[in-house]
Amino acid sequence: MAVTYTFDVFSSLDGYGGVSGGDWGGYWGKQGPELLDHRLALYEAGQRMVFGANTYRMFSQMLAASTEESEVRDAWVTRMRSLPATVVSTTLDGPLDWPDATVASGDAVDVVARLKAESEVPLRSHGSLSMNRALMAAGLVDRVQVTLFPVITGETGDDPIFRGAADFDLELIEGRTLDGHIQELIYRPTLHA
């Protein structure tokens, strides 16, 4: 039986995964202790991370440029980095600057289909937008977990999360409010016929 694959992503209300310029800071400056504790708890269970090459490079560069005190090194990020990871890439070679990461060369759909069939633990991807859009279209994403921050980034937003995605119906399977203003919504996606 195939394991569960979760596409985990942070978003502004207007659907952006990041910003270009501006003075927002990480988490758009809206994080609080409840969000950070919840994120750490999400990564306590055994699971395998799956990243595309661009997201892996971004995480590696951010971590390399950060200090121990920066929010880039929040406890949940440190825990995520300690989990086994697969980086799907046709351009990277190992070894990677990630404690327990391997490169899987090839098409993400083929790689993740194989991982889902062979893995003994659930799979989770944080970010990796274009890869996860392709995986959703192929029916390989079981859960879309959107952490929705209370900001609109109309001028500075970049990386539209679902730009170019297929049409999906979403069944809400879980939702919660964190720190009184951040929404976490977990959906089961079904390709809209």
ZAMARGU-4260 file (C-alpha; in steps of 0.2 Angstrom, whole numbers, plus 5000, padded with zeros to 4 digits):
<rodrens>
0) 5000/5000/5000 | 5006/5017/4995 | 5011/5030/5009 | 5003/5047/5011 | 5011/5062/5001
5) 5008/5079/5009 | 5012/5095/4999 | 5015/5108/5013 | 5016/5126/5008 | 5016/5143/5016
10) 5005/5156/5007 | 4999/5174/5008 | 4980/5177/5006 | 4983/5181/4988 | 4992/5165/4984
15) 5010/5169/4984 | 5023/5158/4992 | 5036/5172/4994 | 5040/5190/4992 | 5053/5200/4981
20) 5059/5215/4991 | 5049/5224/5004 | 5053/5222/5023 | 5041/5207/5027 | 5054/5195/5034
25) 5051/5177/5036 | 5033/5171/5039 | 5028/5188/5033 | 5032/5193/5051 | 5016/5185/5058
30) 5023/5169/5067 | 5020/5166/5085 | 5024/5152/5098 | 5009/5142/5093 | 5013/5141/5075
35) 5032/5137/5079 | 5027/5123/5091 | 5014/5116/5079 | 5027/5116/5065 | 5039/5107/5076
40) 5026/5094/5081 | 5022/5091/5063 | 5040/5085/5060 | 5042/5074/5075 | 5034/5059/5067
45) 5045/5048/5055 | 5043/5054/5037 | 5054/5057/5022 | 5056/5074/5014 | 5055/5077/4995
50) 5062/5092/4987 | 5064/5099/4970 | 5082/5105/4965 | 5077/5123/4966 | 5069/5122/4984
55) 5084/5111/4990 | 5096/5125/4983 | 5086/5139/4991 | 5085/5130/5008 | 5104/5126/5008
60) 5108/5144/5004 | 5097/5151/5017 | 5104/5139/5030 | 5122/5143/5025 | 5119/5161/5026
65) 5110/5161/5043 | 5116/5161/5061 | 5110/5150/5075 | 5099/5164/5081 | 5090/5168/5065
70) 5072/5162/5061 | 5079/5152/5047 | 5085/5140/5061 | 5069/5138/5070 | 5067/5122/5079
75) 5055/5114/5066 | 5067/5119/5052 | 5082/5110/5061 | 5071/5095/5064 | 5065/5095/5045
80) 5083/5096/5040 | 5087/5080/5051 | 5074/5070/5042 | 5079/5058/5027 | 5076/5068/5011
85) 5076/5064/4993 | 5080/5078/4981 | 5073/5076/4964 | 5084/5083/4951 | 5092/5081/4934
90) 5105/5094/4937 | 5112/5090/4955 | 5125/5076/4960 | 5128/5070/4977 | 5134/5072/4990
95) 5122/5085/4996 | 5124/5098/5010 | 5110/5090/5020 | 5113/5077/5033 | 5103/5062/5026
100) 5099/5067/5008 | 5100/5058/4992 | 5098/5064/4974 | 5085/5055/4963 | 5088/5058/4945
105) 5073/5058/4933 | 5055/5064/4931 | 5047/5069/4948 | 5031/5059/4944 | 5041/5043/4941
110) 5052/5046/4957 | 5038/5050/4968 | 5027/5036/4962 | 5042/5024/4966 | 5044/5032/4983
115) 5026/5031/4987 | 5026/5012/4983 | 5043/5008/4992 | 5043/5020/5007 | 5039/5014/5025
120) 5035/5032/5031 | 5024/5046/5024 | 5032/5058/5012 | 5031/5077/5014 | 5037/5091/5003
125) 5038/5109/5009 | 5039/5121/4995 | 5044/5114/4978 | 5030/5122/4969 | 5032/5117/4951
130) 5036/5099/4956 | 5021/5098/4967 | 5010/5105/4954 | 5015/5091/4942 | 5013/5078/4956
135) 4995/5085/4959 | 4991/5083/4941 | 4997/5065/4941 | 4987/5061/4956 | 5001/5058/4968
140) 4997/5071/4981 | 4986/5065/4995 | 4985/5080/5005 | 4988/5099/5002 | 4993/5108/5018
145) 4992/5127/5016 | 4997/5138/5030 | 4989/5154/5026 | 4996/5170/5033 | 4986/5186/5035
150) 4994/5197/5022 | 4991/5202/5004 | 5007/5204/4995 | 5000/5212/4979 | 5016/5222/4975
155) 5030/5211/4982 | 5023/5194/4980 | 5032/5181/4970 | 5030/5162/4967 | 5011/5161/4964
160) 5008/5144/4972 | 4996/5137/4960 | 5000/5146/4944 | 4999/5134/4929 | 4991/5121/4940
165) 4977/5110/4934 | 4959/5112/4941 | 4956/5103/4957 | 4941/5100/4969 | 4947/5101/4987
170) 4939/5092/5002 | 4944/5100/5018 | 4949/5087/5030 | 4957/5097/5044 | 4958/5116/5049
175) 4965/5126/5063 | 4969/5143/5068 | 4986/5147/5075 | 4991/5162/5086 | 4974/5169/5083
180) 4977/5174/5065 | 4986/5161/5055 | 4975/5147/5046 | 4981/5130/5043 | 4970/5121/5030
185) 4973/5103/5025 | 4964/5097/5009 | 4962/5081/4999 | 4964/5086/4981 | 4954/5078/4967
190) 4957/5082/4949 | 4942/5092/4942 | 4934/5082/4928
</rodrens>
